[in-house]
Amino acid sequence: MVTLNHYLILSAILFAIGTAGVFVRRNLITILLSIEIMLNAVNLTFVAFGRALGSADGQIIVFFVMTVAAAEAAVGLAIVISLFRHKESLNPDSFASLKW
Amino acid sequence: MFYLFAAVAIGASLLVIAQRNPIYSVLLLIGSFGALSGLYVMLDAPFVAVIQIIVYAGAIMVLFLFVVMLLNAPHEDTEYDERVHPLLRPGPMRLGALLALLLGIELLWALGRGGESGVFPGGAVTSVAVIGRSLFTDYAFPFEVTSILILVAMVGAVVLARRDTARDRRDRGGV
């Protein structure tokens, strides 16, 4: 019997994988992909809770999350392109001068 | 069936952050999204499952793939050996991997303490008509805000990714 807890645990594992990707990878595109993994883990939580509560609200929030994810991907990739034009590199360590 | 989809989702996500070539990462992430879409079907949310495939796998991931191929920089240039396990690498990266691991353990621990059995009740909302009516009545304001967000993101992406034509013109004029 698959319960709500199964979905929440799967979502937690996916979220942790996404977090690990953001920390471990040194590639701007892979970091953006890891953020997408985290957003999808949250989406799964929303749908699972919506199903458990018997309401459509969870599914509606998922649409908003997907829209925000699309906007984030578009702007993020545009920033990645313009950073790549400056340094010919996708390594975030080569943009350390942005810190100061 | 749940365990099959869950295994595919976790395995594909792990491989996404293990790949060195971003093109493989993007393709594996599409597989992970497919598995998640199957999970949405099992949660009686077929509309979300279809949207997941069409919008996420179809549009957003194609955007990623497009940028990866446009930039044509498949390999990370790092100063250390990529094959070393992340936990054995020096400095902040080890701390980051440890933090992520800690987050996962913490979430699992918190979920393990949950007292409720969490069995799904009958009578799920699967109808697209119900979702649409709720989206355009109760959630009308967030919906309109979302449209403005998309407009801003579109303009922002165009402005950010544009070549700096003013500087080009000045450079050419100076010579």
HADDOCK unambig.tbl for C-alpha pairs under 7 A between the chains (distance, minus, plus):
assign (segid A and resid 3 and name CA) (segid B and resid 118 and name CA) 5.35 0.50 0.50
assign (segid A and resid 3 and name CA) (segid B and resid 119 and name CA) 4.82 0.50 0.50
assign (segid A and resid 3 and name CA) (segid B and resid 120 and name CA) 6.37 0.50 0.50
assign (segid A and resid 4 and name CA) (segid B and resid 118 and name CA) 4.81 0.50 0.50
assign (segid A and resid 4 and name CA) (segid B and resid 119 and name CA) 6.20 0.50 0.50
assign (segid A and resid 4 and name CA) (segid B and resid 120 and name CA) 6.71 0.50 0.50
assign (segid A and resid 5 and name CA) (segid B and resid 118 and name CA) 6.22 0.50 0.50
assign (segid A and resid 9 and name CA) (segid B and resid 108 and name CA) 6.24 0.50 0.50
assign (segid A and resid 9 and name CA) (segid B and resid 111 and name CA) 6.84 0.50 0.50
assign (segid A and resid 10 and name CA) (segid B and resid 6 and name CA) 6.76 0.50 0.50
assign (segid A and resid 12 and name CA) (segid B and resid 104 and name CA) 6.39 0.50 0.50
assign (segid A and resid 12 and name CA) (segid B and resid 107 and name CA) 6.00 0.50 0.50
assign (segid A and resid 12 and name CA) (segid B and resid 108 and name CA) 6.73 0.50 0.50
assign (segid A and resid 13 and name CA) (segid B and resid 104 and name CA) 6.10 0.50 0.50
assign (segid A and resid 14 and name CA) (segid B and resid 10 and name CA) 6.40 0.50 0.50
assign (segid A and resid 16 and name CA) (segid B and resid 100 and name CA) 5.71 0.50 0.50
assign (segid A and resid 16 and name CA) (segid B and resid 101 and name CA) 6.77 0.50 0.50
assign (segid A and resid 16 and name CA) (segid B and resid 103 and name CA) 6.26 0.50 0.50
assign (segid A and resid 16 and name CA) (segid B and resid 104 and name CA) 4.84 0.50 0.50
assign (segid A and resid 17 and name CA) (segid B and resid 13 and name CA) 6.95 0.50 0.50
assign (segid A and resid 17 and name CA) (segid B and resid 14 and name CA) 6.56 0.50 0.50
assign (segid A and resid 19 and name CA) (segid B and resid 100 and name CA) 5.52 0.50 0.50
assign (segid A and resid 20 and name CA) (segid B and resid 97 and name CA) 5.52 0.50 0.50
assign (segid A and resid 20 and name CA) (segid B and resid 100 and name CA) 4.87 0.50 0.50
assign (segid A and resid 21 and name CA) (segid B and resid 17 and name CA) 5.31 0.50 0.50
assign (segid A and resid 23 and name CA) (segid B and resid 93 and name CA) 6.47 0.50 0.50
assign (segid A and resid 23 and name CA) (segid B and resid 96 and name CA) 4.95 0.50 0.50
assign (segid A and resid 23 and name CA) (segid B and resid 97 and name CA) 6.22 0.50 0.50
assign (segid A and resid 24 and name CA) (segid B and resid 86 and name CA) 6.66 0.50 0.50
assign (segid A and resid 24 and name CA) (segid B and resid 93 and name CA) 5.72 0.50 0.50
assign (segid A and resid 24 and name CA) (segid B and resid 96 and name CA) 6.53 0.50 0.50
assign (segid A and resid 24 and name CA) (segid B and resid 97 and name CA) 6.07 0.50 0.50
assign (segid A and resid 26 and name CA) (segid B and resid 76 and name CA) 6.97 0.50 0.50
assign (segid A and resid 27 and name CA) (segid B and resid 76 and name CA) 6.27 0.50 0.50
assign (segid A and resid 29 and name CA) (segid B and resid 22 and name CA) 6.93 0.50 0.50
assign (segid A and resid 30 and name CA) (segid B and resid 17 and name CA) 6.99 0.50 0.50
assign (segid A and resid 30 and name CA) (segid B and resid 22 and name CA) 6.32 0.50 0.50
assign (segid A and resid 48 and name CA) (segid B and resid 43 and name CA) 6.61 0.50 0.50
assign (segid A and resid 51 and name CA) (segid B and resid 43 and name CA) 6.47 0.50 0.50
assign (segid A and resid 51 and name CA) (segid B and resid 120 and name CA) 6.99 0.50 0.50
assign (segid A and resid 51 and name CA) (segid B and resid 124 and name CA) 6.10 0.50 0.50
assign (segid A and resid 52 and name CA) (segid B and resid 120 and name CA) 5.10 0.50 0.50
assign (segid A and resid 52 and name CA) (segid B and resid 121 and name CA) 6.36 0.50 0.50
assign (segid A and resid 54 and name CA) (segid B and resid 123 and name CA) 6.64 0.50 0.50
assign (segid A and resid 54 and name CA) (segid B and resid 124 and name CA) 5.24 0.50 0.50
assign (segid A and resid 54 and name CA) (segid B and resid 125 and name CA) 6.39 0.50 0.50
assign (segid A and resid 55 and name CA) (segid B and resid 125 and name CA) 6.14 0.50 0.50
assign (segid A and resid 56 and name CA) (segid B and resid 125 and name CA) 5.78 0.50 0.50
assign (segid A and resid 56 and name CA) (segid B and resid 131 and name CA) 6.07 0.50 0.50
assign (segid A and resid 59 and name CA) (segid B and resid 48 and name CA) 6.66 0.50 0.50
assign (segid A and resid 60 and name CA) (segid B and resid 131 and name CA) 6.91 0.50 0.50
assign (segid A and resid 60 and name CA) (segid B and resid 135 and name CA) 6.67 0.50 0.50
assign (segid A and resid 70 and name CA) (segid B and resid 60 and name CA) 6.16 0.50 0.50
assign (segid A and resid 71 and name CA) (segid B and resid 150 and name CA) 5.94 0.50 0.50
assign (segid A and resid 71 and name CA) (segid B and resid 153 and name CA) 5.31 0.50 0.50
assign (segid A and resid 74 and name CA) (segid B and resid 153 and name CA) 6.82 0.50 0.50
assign (segid A and resid 74 and name CA) (segid B and resid 157 and name CA) 6.01 0.50 0.50
assign (segid A and resid 75 and name CA) (segid B and resid 153 and name CA) 6.03 0.50 0.50
assign (segid A and resid 75 and name CA) (segid B and resid 156 and name CA) 6.42 0.50 0.50
assign (segid A and resid 75 and name CA) (segid B and resid 157 and name CA) 4.81 0.50 0.50
assign (segid A and resid 78 and name CA) (segid B and resid 157 and name CA) 5.23 0.50 0.50
assign (segid A and resid 78 and name CA) (segid B and resid 160 and name CA) 5.65 0.50 0.50
assign (segid A and resid 78 and name CA) (segid B and resid 161 and name CA) 4.80 0.50 0.50
assign (segid A and resid 79 and name CA) (segid B and resid 160 and name CA) 6.13 0.50 0.50
assign (segid A and resid 79 and name CA) (segid B and resid 161 and name CA) 6.74 0.50 0.50
assign (segid A and resid 81 and name CA) (segid B and resid 161 and name CA) 6.20 0.50 0.50
assign (segid A and resid 82 and name CA) (segid B and resid 160 and name CA) 6.66 0.50 0.50
assign (segid A and resid 82 and name CA) (segid B and resid 161 and name CA) 5.59 0.50 0.50
assign (segid A and resid 91 and name CA) (segid B and resid 76 and name CA) 6.82 0.50 0.50
assign (segid A and resid 91 and name CA) (segid B and resid 77 and name CA) 6.87 0.50 0.50
